[in-house]
Amino acid sequence: FWRRFRKDKVAMVALAFVVLIVFTAIFAPLIVKIAGTPNPHTTNADLTDDFGQPLGPRAGHPFGVDKLGRDVFSRTIYGSRVSLEVAFIATALIILIGVSIGLIAGYYRGAVDTLLTRTMDLLLAFPVLVLAIGIGVACSGAQGCAGGLIQPGLTVVIFVITLTTWPYMARIIRGQTLSLREKEFVEAAESLGASNMRIIFREILPNLVAPII
């Protein structure tokens, strides 16, 4: 895999970019300290004009400041942590939900498959931006929504991304499961008396690692 991967120059550049972002997120405090810029939450009214507009980049503030006088460079560096946090948590939830529902729909077929597939189609047809704005407004209060399960801020972002993206994963896994369902090793497991759960998680799921990745 590594030999084939190294031959793809675009993939190598993309890998280097991802590694750079990860290291930036991990060493954000060190990078900010070396750059000599202030903490991302530190405000400085002296860096804005009489109308509250930023004065622009200057010594100690290479990217300038925002309207509250907070350093944009520091906030950008620390923002990579937020981006990765959202990405990893949302992706983990998407995989968990999508793989589980895709396996169930593809293996049991029939009414179960129809119900789950129509649910996927409904979510895929719904305008993502409208849904995101609606949930964001509904959960903007101090108590959040869904009994406090969804809190304002990152939780809402993660929830919206997960809710609108898991059907893509589920459809891929469902299609692969429908194909694997007819393979000889599944029939062999059934003939030996293996339970449905054992067949799903011990026979089919290991063969789905590649498409999941």
HELIX and SHEET records of a PDB file:
HELIX    1   1 TRP A    2  LYS A    7  1                                   6    
HELIX    2   2 LYS A    9  ILE A   26  1                                  18    
HELIX    3   3 ALA A   28  ALA A   35  1                                   8    
HELIX    4   4 ALA A   45  LEU A   47  5                                   3    
HELIX    5   5 VAL A   72  TYR A  108  1                                  37    
HELIX    6   6 GLY A  110  ALA A  125  1                                  16    
HELIX    7   7 VAL A  128  ALA A  138  1                                  11    
HELIX    8   8 LEU A  154  LEU A  180  1                                  27    
HELIX    9   9 GLU A  184  SER A  191  1                                   8    
HELIX   10  10 ASN A  196  ARG A  198  1                                   3    
HELIX   11  11 ILE A  199  ILE A  204  3                                   6    
HELIX   12  12 LEU A  205  LEU A  208  5                                   4    
HELIX   13  13 VAL A  209  ILE A  212  1                                   4    
END                                                                             
